[in-house]
Amino acid sequence: LVEQGSDIAEYYPAEFKLDSNFKSTPWEAVAMIPFIDFERLRSAVEATGAFSKLTEVEKLRNRRYGAQYLYCYDEHLDKDSRNTTTTTTPNNGKKGRGGSSSTSSPSSVAEEATVRA
């Protein structure tokens, strides 16, 4: 796959730049290598017959288990004030020392996230 003349050799350069982005050690840097075209990579690997050489244990390890979920933030749930209570400590309405105001929501994180399967 990385030999000269391979369809995907360009994805595995022998030399590449590192973007340190204010990092102090080389292993924290980002390797500046080309983005990989998945279909091109897959067809090159399939052409080698590597998938057929996997053991049963390796095939099981690569299998996806159970349902997959994508959790997304929904800003409208944050703005919903039905489950929000405001509490104020005694300070006779004055700002500053001795009093504070806080907002808490009894709803759980699970209720605030939307699930898309």
N, C-alpha and C positions, 0 to 999 in steps of 0.2 A: 504493500500500500504506500510505502514511503520511498520506493525506488524511483530512480529517474525514469520518466516516461509514464508513470502511473497517473491515472485520471485525477487522483486526489492528492498528489505529492505537494501541491502548492499550499495545502492546509497544514502541512507539517514542515515549516521552514527550519533549516539548520541554524540560522541566525535570525534573531528578531529583536526589536527594541522593547525596553521595559518602560512603562509609564509609572514613575515613582509617586507622582501626585503628593508631594510633601511627606512621603514615607521615609523612614530612616534605614530600613534594611531591605535587601533585594527581594526577599520572599514575600514582602507585603505589596510589591509592585504588581501592576497588571501587565500580562504579556500581550503585546500588540501583534496578534496573529489574525489572519483573515477569518471572517465569519464563514461557517461551514454550511454548504447547501446540503440539507439532510438527504434529499432524494439521490443526489449524486454520490454521497457517502454510502448510502444503503446499497445502491446498485453496484458500487465498487466492491463492497464487502461480500455481497451475494455472489459476485463473479468469482471470488476466491474459494467459495464453498465452505467458508468458516462456520456459518450457522449450522450446517449439517454435521460438523465435527464436534459440536457441543455434547457434553455428557448429559444424562438426565438430571443430575444435580444442578448443573449450570443452567439448564433450561428452566427448572423450577425456580431458581434464584432470580432469573430474569422476568418471570411471570408477574403480572400485576395482580394483587390480591384485593378482593372486595370492591366496593363502590369507591369511586373517586369523587371528591367534593371540591368545589371552588367557593371560598368564602369571600364575600365582597362587603365593603363598607357602604352603608346606606345613610347618607346625611339626613334624610327626612326622619329617621328614627331618633336622631339626636335632638331635633327641633320639636319633637312631640312632647308636650308638657303634661300629658295626662298622668304619667307615672312619676312626675318630678315633684318633689316637695322642697320647700325652702325653709330653712331654720335660721333664726337669728338669736345670738346670745344677748342677754340684757346689757344695754348701754344707753338706754333712753333715746335711741335714735341718733346718737352722736357717732361720728366717724373717728377712727383712731384707736387708741389703746382701750382695752376693756371690752370690746365687742367685735364680733365678726359675723359674717354671713356666709353660708355655704349652701350649695345645691347638691342634693343626692338623689339618686335614682334607684329604686328597689329592683328594677329589672336586671336580669343577668346579661352577661356578654352574649350568651347563646341567643337570647331574645333579640338583641340588637343587630346581630349579623344575619344577613340573608344567605341562604344556601342555594346554590345552583348546581344540579348534578348533570 
